[in-house]
Amino acid sequence: ARTSTEEAASAVQRALLQCVGPGAAEQLALAQMRLAWLEAVGDAGLAPEGMWSRVQDVRNGVATVVVSEPILAAELKLRGDQLVRSVNERQRGRPGAVYQLRSITVSVRPGASQP
């Protein structure tokens, strides 16, 4: 039995496909992932002033995360499993949020401004 949230998510996805095309559903899924990531790192205290992290892409359950500083990259790697669980919990029931993470990879882009 599908929940009303799952039905709503399916309806949103169908509407996007009809209105904007197949690329829109993927863009919505990535946007939902990025939002869940920001919430998860914020709640975990991993969004210090002057540093940033961003989900760049998701492939086969692996999120590619780009960060501004090596120290932040090290902390995200240490807490990766916890962050994956938190992101997946936040994604549950959100319209268009179809990605389910298994892990993250982290790379540093020093000196870059937040994308």
Secondary structure by P-SEA (a helix, b strand, c coil): cccaaaaaaaaaaaaaaacccaaaaaaaaaaaaaaaaaaaaaaacccccccccccccccccccbbbbccaaaaaaaaaaaaaaaaaaaaaacccccccccccbbbbbbbcccccc
